[in-house]
Amino acid sequence: MLILLKISAVILVLLFLIRKKWDLGLVLFLDSALTAVLFGLPLKAFVRNVGSALIDGETLTLVGIIILVLYLGHVLQAGGNFRRMVDALKNLVHDPRLILAIPSAFIGLLPMMAGAMMGAPIVEEAGRRWKLTKPWMTFFNYWFRHIWEYSWPLYMNLILAAAIFQVPIKKICLAQFPFTLLAATTGLVVLFRNVPYLPPEENNGRSWKDVGRVIWSIWPIFLTIVMIFAFKLNMLVALAVSSALTQIFSRMTLKERWAIVVRSASLKIALLTAALMVFKRILEVSGALDSVVRVFPPHGATAYLLLFAAPFFVALLTGVNQAFVAITFPLLLPIIGQGRPDMVLLMFAYVSGFCGILLSPAHLCLALTADYFKAELRDVYKILIGPVAVIFAAALLVLIILRIL
């Protein structure tokens, strides 16, 4: 009971300060300190781990990736690329509202932290026609960016799950693919119900030229995907190469290019990213995450509760996909099995964790997208909670029908 109270305090303080519109980076750092106090981490160990998290290669790489993603978004927007992409999509899709979903869904095939930032400028450009509010633009960009993470085999969380349970990743992807379809369908239902249909602005007919215009308008993104998937380059290196090539082929003046570089090197976002990594480190070294997954014994009726609670709360706390898989799934092995795991139980644990990811205020995609659109997180949650509930309800229904009844 005491452990649950401590974890609840960490979550409630996090949500309370965000509601009070405190800077998220500062909130995450303060919550890191609170976690250290509640779980008995000595001051010296806290300071040492904060310092090591800040200079850790993973943190520095992540900051570099996010800055380069921001740069590509800014340079493509400044060059009119997103506007040309939206114009081409107007000819290719029957319903203009799909332009609010397709680009973000496509970019979602590229596994990268804060990848939603790539689609944000496109959604912003497309949303001008409907004069969408900031929370709605945040939701559409955020939701469709994440429809693939239940079943796209290039995501690290699925790769880790396959390794932990010693099962072919294809088996997990096929078992969970219906949730990708459900997420896409749910997003489209929300889209069509809340954004009115407007006739296409142009009726020039569909052509391969429009397909070419779409590809050419975001060629740095395509190039990044090719370098990562085909040539197995490190994501940071691939983004750096694409970014450098935009400088070579850009027709902008030197002053305009430098302005974009300065705008992309956001100190606020760098500090937010660093604060998240500090928070993640303190959760790990303080024993807080281990405490979450050990509250309930892994047998009897409580096993089903553990399948939900452990992945969900670790995901909600960290906002990192790999965290809920790497930390909780090994502890769920006695329940789910290894070699020939129960795919229904695995599915339920995974979807529970991913629902926590989607709702986590520490999730970089959510935090950075809301920051990009200047949207209040509480307003985004009012829209987001319903679709997430649909996904979880479907997973719970499958569990009840196939394993509990």
Secondary structure as UniProt FT lines:
FT   HELIX           2..19
FT   TURN            20..21
FT   HELIX           24..38
FT   TURN            39..40
FT   HELIX           43..55
FT   HELIX           57..78
FT   TURN            79..80
FT   HELIX           81..92
FT   HELIX           96..100
FT   HELIX           102..107
FT   TURN            108..109
FT   TURN            113..115
FT   HELIX           116..127
FT   TURN            128..131
FT   HELIX           134..145
FT   TURN            146..151
FT   TURN            153..154
FT   HELIX           156..165
FT   HELIX           169..194
FT   HELIX           208..217
FT   HELIX           219..229
FT   HELIX           235..249
FT   HELIX           254..264
FT   HELIX           267..285
FT   TURN            286..287
FT   HELIX           288..293
FT   TURN            300..301
FT   HELIX           302..318
FT   HELIX           321..328
FT   HELIX           330..332
FT   HELIX           333..336
FT   HELIX           343..359
FT   TURN            361..362
FT   HELIX           364..373
FT   HELIX           377..399
FT   HELIX           400..404
//
